[in-house]
């Protein structure tokens, strides 16, 4: 009889642990909080490269979440990625604001950062950002760094001491 009670207690704690993992997953993935975009308006931002930006990613202005990425499509005429951003109705964006795809931390999730403009007119439903900056792709940065390092080393010593024993020096014929 005591064995049955222990089994029920273990089963209860296993169920409690699964529920805790589910709640933690929902909080970390930011899917639980959608109250910031109810009843808002949609604006469009076209980017050359969105990197790993996903639907549901946050849209931040000055570090404050003002909306979410509602949809991402490819414009077949311009071959640019268009992100539809759902902005909460209590947030007003100046018409000349800019949008950038940013990364939280070094390898964190990507989000859209809004830089406020100075216009007195606000964006309306369906407006498009004029100024956008796509994602900085880490692989491209590393590739540029490696090619710049390679071109610096292969340019030759150029020193006044002739051969100088450098590793780029050619042997005399």
C-alpha positions as a Python dict, from the first residue, in 0.01 Angstrom:
ca = {
    (1, 'X'): (0, 0, 0),
    (2, 'X'): (286, 237, 86),
    (3, 'X'): (445, 160, -254),
    (4, 'X'): (129, 285, -431),
    (5, 'X'): (140, 616, -237),
    (6, 'X'): (504, 670, -336),
    (7, 'X'): (420, 603, -703),
    (8, 'X'): (136, 856, -693),
    (9, 'X'): (361, 1115, -528),
    (10, 'X'): (633, 1063, -791),
    (11, 'X'): (373, 1088, -1069),
    (12, 'X'): (242, 1414, -921),
    (13, 'X'): (592, 1567, -913),
    (14, 'X'): (661, 1453, -1270),
    (15, 'X'): (340, 1624, -1387),
    (16, 'X'): (434, 1935, -1190),
    (17, 'X'): (778, 1936, -1353),
    (18, 'X'): (630, 1905, -1704),
    (19, 'X'): (391, 2193, -1632),
    (20, 'X'): (681, 2407, -1505),
    (21, 'X'): (885, 2337, -1819),
    (22, 'X'): (586, 2430, -2038),
    (23, 'X'): (535, 2762, -1854),
    (24, 'X'): (907, 2841, -1871),
    (25, 'X'): (913, 2765, -2243),
    (26, 'X'): (619, 2997, -2305),
    (27, 'X'): (783, 3280, -2112),
    (28, 'X'): (1120, 3241, -2283),
    (29, 'X'): (970, 3222, -2633),
    (30, 'X'): (766, 3543, -2579),
    (31, 'X'): (455, 3372, -2718),
    (32, 'X'): (252, 3418, -2402),
    (33, 'X'): (254, 3798, -2412),
    (34, 'X'): (59, 3924, -2710),
    (35, 'X'): (-126, 4201, -2528),
    (36, 'X'): (102, 4470, -2669),
    (37, 'X'): (-33, 4439, -3026),
    (38, 'X'): (-409, 4402, -2976),
    (39, 'X'): (-602, 4670, -3164),
    (40, 'X'): (-291, 4832, -3313),
    (41, 'X'): (-187, 4917, -3666),
    (42, 'X'): (42, 4753, -3923),
    (43, 'X'): (343, 4913, -4090),
    (44, 'X'): (581, 4761, -4346),
    (45, 'X'): (961, 4754, -4343),
    (46, 'X'): (1157, 4622, -4645),
    (47, 'X'): (1505, 4482, -4574),
    (48, 'X'): (1784, 4353, -4798),
    (49, 'X'): (1854, 4078, -4545),
    (50, 'X'): (1649, 3983, -4240),
    (51, 'X'): (1890, 3717, -4113),
    (52, 'X'): (1710, 3498, -3859),
    (53, 'X'): (1417, 3732, -3793),
    (54, 'X'): (1101, 3533, -3728),
    (55, 'X'): (730, 3600, -3712),
    (56, 'X'): (645, 3694, -3354),
    (57, 'X'): (981, 3862, -3288),
    (58, 'X'): (959, 4179, -3078),
    (59, 'X'): (959, 4531, -3221),
    (60, 'X'): (1137, 4768, -2981),
    (61, 'X'): (1161, 5146, -2956),
    (62, 'X'): (1415, 5277, -2703),
    (63, 'X'): (1425, 4931, -2544),
    (64, 'X'): (1048, 4917, -2494),
    (65, 'X'): (846, 4652, -2677),
    (66, 'X'): (595, 4839, -2893),
    (67, 'X'): (485, 4554, -3118),
    (68, 'X'): (559, 4227, -3292),
    (69, 'X'): (656, 4103, -3637),
    (70, 'X'): (324, 3987, -3784),
    (71, 'X'): (437, 3850, -4121),
    (72, 'X'): (746, 3817, -4342),
    (73, 'X'): (723, 3788, -4720),
    (74, 'X'): (949, 3828, -5023),
    (75, 'X'): (863, 4107, -5265),
    (76, 'X'): (895, 3947, -5612),
    (77, 'X'): (961, 4282, -5785),
    (78, 'X'): (1235, 4419, -5558),
    (79, 'X'): (1363, 4087, -5415),
    (80, 'X'): (1363, 4238, -5067),
    (81, 'X'): (1216, 4083, -4755),
    (82, 'X'): (911, 4273, -4632),
    (83, 'X'): (828, 4248, -4263),
    (84, 'X'): (483, 4355, -4152),
    (85, 'X'): (508, 4501, -3803),
    (86, 'X'): (203, 4512, -3578),
    (87, 'X'): (240, 4817, -3351),
    (88, 'X'): (27, 4868, -3040),
    (89, 'X'): (-231, 5143, -3076),
    (90, 'X'): (-97, 5340, -2780),
    (91, 'X'): (241, 5385, -2956),
    (92, 'X'): (274, 5654, -3223),
    (93, 'X'): (572, 5640, -3460),
    (94, 'X'): (686, 5952, -3650),
    (95, 'X'): (664, 5912, -4030),
    (96, 'X'): (1040, 5949, -4075),
    (97, 'X'): (1134, 5674, -3827),
    (98, 'X'): (1383, 5407, -3932),
    (99, 'X'): (1379, 5030, -3877),
    (100, 'X'): (1676, 4795, -3826),
    (101, 'X'): (1712, 4423, -3770),
    (102, 'X'): (1916, 4389, -3451),
    (103, 'X'): (2040, 4104, -3235),
    (104, 'X'): (1999, 4088, -2859),
    (105, 'X'): (2343, 3996, -2731),
    (106, 'X'): (2616, 3840, -2940),
    (107, 'X'): (2424, 3535, -3061),
    (108, 'X'): (2075, 3608, -2925),
    (109, 'X'): (1742, 3631, -3100),
    (110, 'X'): (1683, 3895, -3363),
    (111, 'X'): (1429, 4173, -3332),
    (112, 'X'): (1331, 4493, -3511),
    (113, 'X'): (1459, 4813, -3355),
    (114, 'X'): (1283, 5140, -3437),
    (115, 'X'): (1471, 5469, -3438),
    (116, 'X'): (1228, 5759, -3390),
    (117, 'X'): (1227, 6037, -3644),
    (118, 'X'): (1148, 6402, -3592),
    (119, 'X'): (835, 6435, -3805),
    (120, 'X'): (522, 6581, -3651),
    (121, 'X'): (309, 6341, -3857),
    (122, 'X'): (266, 5983, -3733),
    (123, 'X'): (268, 5660, -3931),
    (124, 'X'): (-73, 5518, -4017),
    (125, 'X'): (-194, 5167, -4093),
    (126, 'X'): (-21, 5041, -4411),
    (127, 'X'): (264, 5298, -4416),
    (128, 'X'): (616, 5187, -4505),
    (129, 'X'): (950, 5276, -4348),
    (130, 'X'): (1169, 5478, -4586),
    (131, 'X'): (1498, 5405, -4408),
    (132, 'X'): (1579, 5045, -4312),
    (133, 'X'): (1894, 4853, -4224),
    (134, 'X'): (1909, 4478, -4268),
    (135, 'X'): (2063, 4223, -4037),
    (136, 'X'): (2436, 4204, -3984),
    (137, 'X'): (2523, 3844, -4066),
    (138, 'X'): (2804, 3713, -3846),
    (139, 'X'): (2939, 3486, -4120),
    (140, 'X'): (2979, 3784, -4355),
    (141, 'X'): (3166, 3982, -4089),
    (142, 'X'): (3401, 3693, -4025),
    (143, 'X'): (3458, 3652, -4400),
    (144, 'X'): (3538, 4022, -4440),
    (145, 'X'): (3775, 4007, -4144),
    (146, 'X'): (3956, 3705, -4285),
    (147, 'X'): (3995, 3856, -4632),
    (148, 'X'): (4119, 4185, -4489),
    (149, 'X'): (4372, 3997, -4275),
    (150, 'X'): (4483, 3801, -4581),
    (151, 'X'): (4527, 4112, -4795),
    (152, 'X'): (4726, 4288, -4519),
    (153, 'X'): (4971, 3996, -4487),
    (154, 'X'): (5015, 3944, -4862),
    (155, 'X'): (5093, 4309, -4941),
    (156, 'X'): (5461, 4252, -4865),
    (157, 'X'): (5684, 4401, -4599),
    (158, 'X'): (5788, 4706, -4799),
    (159, 'X'): (6062, 4773, -4543),
    (160, 'X'): (6385, 4954, -4632),
    (161, 'X'): (6610, 4671, -4514),
    (162, 'X'): (6561, 4463, -4827),
    (163, 'X'): (6486, 4097, -4761),
    (164, 'X'): (6484, 4136, -4382),
    (165, 'X'): (6415, 3767, -4319),
    (166, 'X'): (6039, 3811, -4330),
    (167, 'X'): (5812, 3515, -4405),
    (168, 'X'): (5679, 3681, -4722),
    (169, 'X'): (6026, 3729, -4869),
    (170, 'X'): (6117, 3535, -5183),
    (171, 'X'): (6449, 3348, -5200),
    (172, 'X'): (6718, 3499, -5423),
    (173, 'X'): (6756, 3325, -5764),
}
